Amino acid sequence: MSVVAMTRVLFDDYVRDEVIELGQQAVKIFEQQPGFVSLQRYRSRDRNEIVTLIEWESECAYTNCNESHDWLLLIPQWCALQEEGDVEIDTRLLDPLGTGKK
């Protein structure tokens, strides 16, 4: 069964460009991973927030991506922004409920 990882990134104005660049690098990594299905990114209209929804074939595929060499190389940059208090990141796994289509 597929799983969706929803990540919310709240950030300060002065790190906006860095957050967007890191997000673009992350997208390239995700798209190359086995089990990747789809990705959607949204930018809030009223605050510095980006929401990313990534669908994976399984929770195992999601976990494997998080343990991949390429992703592990990018994590320190995200962690540095969090430690400095410039960025707040929240990731949750969601199970699909269906499309509501008949």
N, C-alpha and C positions, 0 to 999 in steps of 0.2 A: 504494500500500500504506500502511496506517495506521502510525502511530508513537506510542509512549507516552513521555511525559516523566515521569520519576520524580524528585521533589524531596524531599530529606530536610532538615528544618530542626531543628537542635539549638539550644536556647536556655537562658539563665539564668532562674531563677525570677522575678526582678524585671521582666523584659520579656515575660512570658507574655501579658498582656492585649494588649500592642502587637503581638506576633507573630500572635495570633489575629485581631485587627482587620485587620492588613495582609493576612493570608491571605484573609479574607472579601472584602476589596476586590479582591484578585487574582482570586478565583473569579468575581466579577461581570464583570470584564474578560474573562476567558477565555471565559465563556459567550456573550459577544456577538461573538466573533471568527469570521470565516469559517473553516470547516474544523474547528471544535470538534465533538467527538463525545461525550465523556463525561468525568466527573471523579469521583474518589473521594478522600476525605481520611481519614486514620487518625491517632489520637493514641496514642502508646506508653503502655502501662500502667505501666512501671517507670522511665521517665526523661522529661525534657522534650524530646520529639521529636514532630514531626508529619511524616507522609509523605503526599505528594499524588501521585496517578497521574492524568495527563490524557491522554486519547486524542485524537489529531488525525488528520484524513483523510490527511495527508501530512506529510513533514518540512518542505515548503515552507509549509504552513499554520502549523506550529509556529514557524518562523523569522519569518513575517510577524507573528505575534502578538507576538513578542519585539521587533519593530521598530515596533509600533503606538504611536501617540501616547499613548493612555491608559496603556499599560504603562510607557512611558518616563517618565511622570510619577510612577509609584510606585517605580521603581528606586532613586532617591536615599535613600528612607527605609530600604529593605532594606540598601543599602550602608552607611549610617550605623551601623546595628546591627552589621554585620559588622566595620566598622573599629574600633568600640569594643570588640570582642571579646565582645559579648553573644550573638551568633548565629553559627552555622556553617551554611552552605548548600551542599548538593551536589546538582547536577542531572545526570541521565544520560538519554540517549535509548535506548529499548528497542524491539526489533522483536518482534512477536507470533510465538509458536511454534505457536499453535493452541489449541483449547479442550480437547483430549483426549476430546471427545465423539464417539461413533460414530453 
